[in-house]
Amino acid sequence: MLNEQQVRELLGELQDPFLHKTLAETKGVTNVSIKAEKEHVSVRIAIAKVNTPEQMTLQMKIVEVLKENGAASVGIRFEELPAEVLQSFRGQATESQAQDILSPLSSVQFISIASGKGGVGKSTVSVNMAVALARLGKKVGLIDADIYGFSVPDMMGVTEMPVVKDDRIYPVDRLGVKVISMGFFVENNAPIVWRGPMLGKVLDQFFRDVEWGELDYLLLDLPPGTGDVALDIHQMLPASKEIVVTTPHPTAAFVAARAGAMALQTNHEILGVIENMAWYESKTGEKEFVFGQGGGPKLADELRTKLLGQIPLGQPDWTEEDFAPSIYADNHPTGQIYLKIAEEIISALNK
Ligand SMILES: Nc1ncnc2c1ncn2[C@@H]1O[C@H](COP(=O)(O)OP(=O)(O)OP(=O)(O)O)[C@@H](O)[C@H]1O
């Protein structure tokens, strides 16, 4: 019967399917236990990405190798390699691995923006956050996945369409942000009855077929709500950090808490809460709390996260030459709030 050393040597020669390094090199065989009397070997294996077809293939190989060498039965548990180990392999990634945003070797950070219900300003926050991160020198992409209203192109004043060439989609560059919207691919703003799996497929295509180039952050403006579509999307998204947007009314925050709970259930870490439409500032500088007060801090508390910022009611000033109806200039007080939030995000994510 095999002993632990032999099991480690045999499995050490197999490759991590994503890193293309042997499990010996990645220290991916994290545990071996043997029940000699039953000729049973159980192993714990750490790889770059779990629950994938590649994991299934590796699983079959492990069983085959161990059975060929005398095990009667094999038990396998997979886990993800620790983030710092993955990080250490990132520097050795080939260009194509680094540019494949779904590869565990990609250093793109996904940030999804969610809300409990529609109309709270999730898209407005998404476009301004994307522009603020770009203003701070980051390479930013934005996917408008809000199927109930593809508002991102209009909000940013996008007038071009993405170019499709040789089956690759080239996103539109606007205010330093690479933008892709479902709206680009829908004729005449026609309403579509989207279902989660179908939307999932389109999103997957955006991840794989769009030439994003080098990115630091990819922001996703998610569909609002906590229904089936939102759940499906959460399940198919790569691990992301999530920002939950709410209005200040405590009832709105209660609904938004459900969106936060959904993020956590589907393994997306919550980065923080943004309270939008927090107050109206009169000409004399007085704040009127038109939509109530306290929702943002309450929600942050409930989700055990931070209140990243509060955005007042208002409209950006835009000119005909640079028409981006929902984007605040960087020297506008609200533009400054977005820059502060962006700085906080950069320091929280350490990149
Ligand atoms: N701070 C604000 N002050 C004034 N108007 C705002 C503010 N934030 C958003 N709005 C306006 O509220 C409306 C809804 O905003 P937005 O489309 O961003 O919400 P949403 O949550 O993305 O909605 P949905 O998901 O239903 O598309 C828009 O007309 C937008 O211009």
The ligand as an SDF file (V2000), in Angstrom:
LIG
                    3D

 31 33  0  0  0  0  0  0  0  0999 V2000
  -27.7220   62.2220   -6.0300 N   0  0  0  0  0  0  0  0  0  0  0  0
  -28.6840   62.4200   -6.9450 C   0  0  0  0  0  0  0  0  0  0  0  0
  -29.3210   63.6030   -7.0320 N   0  0  0  0  0  0  0  0  0  0  0  0
  -30.3110   63.8140   -7.9360 C   0  0  0  0  0  0  0  0  0  0  0  0
  -30.7320   62.8840   -8.8160 N   0  0  0  0  0  0  0  0  0  0  0  0
  -30.1240   61.6770   -8.7800 C   0  0  0  0  0  0  0  0  0  0  0  0
  -29.0700   61.3780   -7.8470 C   0  0  0  0  0  0  0  0  0  0  0  0
  -28.6680   60.1190   -8.0600 N   0  0  0  0  0  0  0  0  0  0  0  0
  -29.4240   59.6190   -9.0740 C   0  0  0  0  0  0  0  0  0  0  0  0
  -30.2980   60.5570   -9.5010 N   0  0  0  0  0  0  0  0  0  0  0  0
  -31.2880   60.4220  -10.5760 C   0  0  0  0  0  0  0  0  0  0  0  0
  -32.2010   59.3990  -10.1860 O   0  0  0  0  0  0  0  0  0  0  0  0
  -32.5890   58.6110  -11.3140 C   0  0  0  0  0  0  0  0  0  0  0  0
  -32.2520   57.1470  -11.0470 C   0  0  0  0  0  0  0  0  0  0  0  0
  -30.8520   57.0200  -10.9840 O   0  0  0  0  0  0  0  0  0  0  0  0
  -30.0860   55.7430  -11.5370 P   0  0  0  0  0  0  0  0  0  0  0  0
  -30.5730   55.3970  -12.8980 O   0  0  0  0  0  0  0  0  0  0  0  0
  -28.6480   55.9760  -11.3190 O   0  0  0  0  0  0  0  0  0  0  0  0
  -30.6430   54.6690  -10.5200 O   0  0  0  0  0  0  0  0  0  0  0  0
  -30.5110   53.0970  -10.5260 P   0  0  0  0  0  0  0  0  0  0  0  0
  -30.5120   52.7030   -9.1190 O   0  0  0  0  0  0  0  0  0  0  0  0
  -29.3690   52.6870  -11.3750 O   0  0  0  0  0  0  0  0  0  0  0  0
  -31.8470   52.6790  -11.2160 O   0  0  0  0  0  0  0  0  0  0  0  0
  -32.1670   51.3640  -12.0630 P   0  0  0  0  0  0  0  0  0  0  0  0
  -31.3460   50.2760  -11.5090 O   0  0  0  0  0  0  0  0  0  0  0  0
  -33.6340   51.2020  -11.8930 O   0  0  0  0  0  0  0  0  0  0  0  0
  -31.7440   51.7070  -13.4690 O   0  0  0  0  0  0  0  0  0  0  0  0
  -31.8510   59.1960  -12.5040 C   0  0  0  0  0  0  0  0  0  0  0  0
  -32.6800   60.0790  -13.1760 O   0  0  0  0  0  0  0  0  0  0  0  0
  -30.6820   59.9410  -11.8770 C   0  0  0  0  0  0  0  0  0  0  0  0
  -30.2390   61.0310  -12.6580 O   0  0  0  0  0  0  0  0  0  0  0  0
  1  2  1  0
  2  3  1  0
  2  7  2  0
  3  4  2  0
  4  5  1  0
  5  6  2  0
  6  7  1  0
  6 10  1  0
  7  8  1  0
  8  9  2  0
  9 10  1  0
 10 11  1  0
 11 12  1  0
 11 30  1  0
 12 13  1  0
 13 14  1  0
 13 28  1  0
 14 15  1  0
 15 16  1  0
 16 17  2  0
 16 18  1  0
 16 19  1  0
 19 20  1  0
 20 21  2  0
 20 22  1  0
 20 23  1  0
 23 24  1  0
 24 25  2  0
 24 26  1  0
 24 27  1  0
 28 29  1  0
 28 30  1  0
 30 31  1  0
M  END
$$$$
